[in-house]
Amino acid sequence: MTSSAVIIDTQNSSENSSSNPPQNNMFALVSLTSLFFMWGFITCLNDILIPYLKGMFDLSYTQAMLIQFCFFGAYFIVSLPAGALVSRLGYKKGIVAGLSIASLGCLLFYPAAEIGIYAVFLLALFVLATGITILQVSANPYVSALGPSKTASSRLTLTQAFNSFGTTVAPFFGAWLIFSGVESSEAVDASSVQIPYIAIALTLMVLAIIFAFLKLPNLGQNKEAKISPSKAWQYKHLRLGALGIFVYVGGEVAIGSFLINFLAEPTIAGITEAEAAKYISYYWGGAMVGRFIGAGVMQFVSANKVLFINAVCAAILVFVAIVTDGSTAMLAILAVGFFNSIMFPTIFTLAINQLGNAASHGAGVLCLAIVGGAILPLVQGALADILGIQLSFILPIFCYAYIGYYALVGSKPESISNQIKEGGKHEAI
């Protein structure tokens, strides 16, 4: 699952981090890993919610994909305001605010289940996603600021591994609690989501209280920080990279969203939704394993070549899942997760390459592009209603085709002189 943030100009943060004792920074990093785990866990539960609520409310695929639309739409709507909020509060208070709002979103699942209205579930998901967005805006740059800049990537990789761990274990949790009892009863009601989300809400509340009282480095507060994504929009490879993030997140989320229904198809695996839910762990677990392998491979092979190879392999596997059936189609679609692993951080890095002091603004543009996770699953839902679920996977193939193009062609920055020239024009405007 993607893990990113709107980066705001907080130069004082890096200066302050050097003045904090190393042991405090280590303690802070250990504390922050729990946050990465939690939002990976919560985000992946959407893949369990989709078929469950689809069955309860007798939804079309398009209607069911509104779950991802509301969740990832929050990234687009909330990211920049969250960045402004965090710049005033600082990273630590931003984390507490994010945890508190996310907890409120989880609590809203209880009245949503009691009322039995789909729109209330969507509202709860939007509030939950708002809290997660604030968490990401706070925690990612916090990790980067807790130590030397030259080791920031390694710290983020380590903490994001816990995000992947959360996406790996969440399907087992969701299948066990949310789908328990469904097989023994033909009636599907929304009450099964109450206990899991109340438990998550309590966990988030406890974390908010803990972080409120933890003695952590006070970083990230800068009332004069400005977020201006338009400053980086002049760079062509950044614009193309934003589209790359859009289609990658959209494709990844769309596949995960349809996995349960796809595996439940009689021509694929013909298993129950409860059993199919557990297989989502292999999809996200493959991404976790691939992230570590990819990090090692890219020490010797250029990032754009690795990205191209992964995009081609992912496209081929999705194609195999479309034209075959049975275990071949099932294994092919699950294996896509492994090749998704390095795509987000690699596209992100290539897109902000040679942006200079506009890199932080470019990061803001890329984070807004996460809205692809809201839009493309909805598009695939419409395709599934028209063409059937198996043929609807043609959409992710186009996504991976574009990522392959970006890896070989679109990611190449223009010459420095052209960038400076274009930058001058931009400033003049």
C-alpha positions, 0 to 999 in steps of 0.5 A: 500500500502506498505510504506518502506525505505532502512535504512542506518546507520546514528547513528548521526541522532538519536543524532541530533534529541534529540537536536532539539526543540520538537515543530520543530519535531512536525511541521516536522511530520505534514509536512511529513504526506502530503508526505505519503498521496501523494505517497499512492495516486499516487501508487494507481492510477496505478490500474486505469491506467491499465484497461484504457491503456489496452483499449486504446492500446488493450493490453493483460493482460501481457502487461498491467501488465508492468505498475506495472513492471516498477513502482515497478521495480524502487524500486529494481533498485533505492533503494540502490543508493537512500540510498547513495544519501540521506546519502549525502544530508540528509533527507530534501534535499532528500525529495526535490529531490524525489518530484522534480523527481516525478513531472518530471515523472508526467509531462512526461504523457503529451507528452506520451499522445500526442505521443500515445506510450505505451513505453513512458507511461512506461518511465514516470511511471519509472521516477515517481517511482524513485522519490517516492522511493527517497521520501520513503528512505528519509521520513521513517527514517526521521520520525523515527529520529524525536523523541525517538526511543521507540516511533518510531513505533507509529510515523510511524504507524500514518504517514503511516495511511495517506498513506492508506488514499491516497490509499483509496481516489485515486480510486474516483479521478481516476474514476472521471477524467480518466474515465469521458467521456469514457462511452459516447464515444467508442473511448478511448484515452490517453488524459484523463490522462493529466489533472490528472497527470499535477495537481499532478505534480504541487502539487508535485512542490509546495511541493518541494518548500515548503520543500526546504524553511521549517525550519526542523531539519537537519538529516540523512546526513552521508557521511560515511554511508554504505549500505551492505545488504549482512551483514544480508543475513546470517540470515535464518529468514531474507532470508525467510522474504525477500521472504515473503515481495516479495510474499506479495507485489506481491500478494497485488499489483496483486489483486489491479491491476486486480480488475477493470477487475475482477469486470467488468466481466459479471459473477462477477458484470458486471459493467463499468470500471468507476464504478468498479474503485470506488470499489478499495477504499473498497479494500485499505480502508479495509487495512487502517481500518485493520491496526488500528485494527491489531495494537490493537490486537497485543497488546494481541496476538503474531504477528506471530499468527495474521499474520498466521490468516490473511494469512489463511483468505486472502487465503480463501477469494481469493479461494471463489472469484475464485469458486463463482460468482456475489456479493459473489465473489466481496465481497470476493475479496474486503475483502482481503484488510482488511486482507492484512493490517498488513502483510507488517509491521508484516513480516518486524518486524519478519524478522529483529527480533534479527538481532542486529546491522545488522538490518539496513542492513536487512531492505535494503534486505527487501526493495529490495524484494518489487520488487515482486510488479513488477514481480508477477502481470506480472506472473498473467497477463500471467495466465489471458491470458491463464486461464482467469482472475478469475482463475489467482487469484490462484497465490495470494493463493500461496502467502498467503500460504507461508506467513502462513508458514512464520508466524508459522515456517520461522519467528523463529530466529535461536539460538543466538549461531548459529547466532554468529557462522554463523556471524563469518563465514560470516565475515571470508569470 
